[in-house]
Amino acid sequence: MFTVKQVSRVTGVTPRALRYYDKIGLLKPSRVGDNGYRYYNDEVLLRLQQILLYRELGMPLQDIKRIMASPDFDVLKAFGKS
């Protein structure tokens, strides 16, 4: 598990952005501790990596959320692997 600070340091995404992604339902932490700290596991970090790729391509957050929430979203197809 990684804290917001650790994820921010590794990915370059600000803690504020991570909290915003949580607020809009785009990237939920794996768990929230009793102290209110957000913790992220490897699965959530993979989702963050996908989000960052879409952002790099210029996609708005709401479009990314809609695409990734689609019931037929397949990460391998999204990245051209079948």
N, C-alpha and C positions, 0 to 999 in steps of 0.2 A: 504494500500500500504506500502511496505517495501523498504528501500534503500539497496544498495549493502552492506553497512556496517552492517546493521541489519541482512540481510540474511546470511552474512558471520559469524556473531557472533552466530547465532542460529544453522547453519548447519555445521560450520567448513570448508566450502568451501571458499577458499581465494577470495578476490575481483579480483585478477588477473585471476583466473580460471573462475569466472563468466563472466568477460569481454571476455575471450577466447571462452567460450561457446556461447556467443552472436555473436562473430566474425565468428565462423564456422556454425552458424545457428542452433545450438542444443538447446539453451535456450534463446529465445528472451524476453527482459523485456516487461512488460505490456505496459509501456510507457516510453518515454525519455523526461525529462523536458527541458525547454528552456535553463537551465543551464548545460545540458548534463548529468545530473544524471539519472541513470536507476532506475526504480521503478517496483516492482514485486507484483502481486496480488496473492490470494490464489490458483488460477488455475495454475499459473506458478510455484508456490512453490510445488504443487503436481507433476508437471512434473519434477522438480528438484529432488524430493524424488525418483521418478522412475529411473532417471539417476543415482543417487547415489547407488541405489540397484544394478543396472546392473554393475556399476563400482566395487562394492563390490564383485560381481561374476567374476570379471576379464575381463569384456568385453571392447574392445577398443571403444573409443568415436565414431569413424566412423561407427562401427557396431550398436551402440546404436542409432545414428542418423538415420541410414537406417531403422532399425526396427520401431522406433517411427514415422517415416515419412510415413511408409507403409499405403496405404489407408485402409487396412483391420486390422490395429493395433487396438486392443481392450484392454484397460488397465485392465479390469476385467479378461479377459482370460489370459493376461500376468501374472497375479498374482494368477492364478488357481481358480478364482471365475467365475462361469457362471450364 
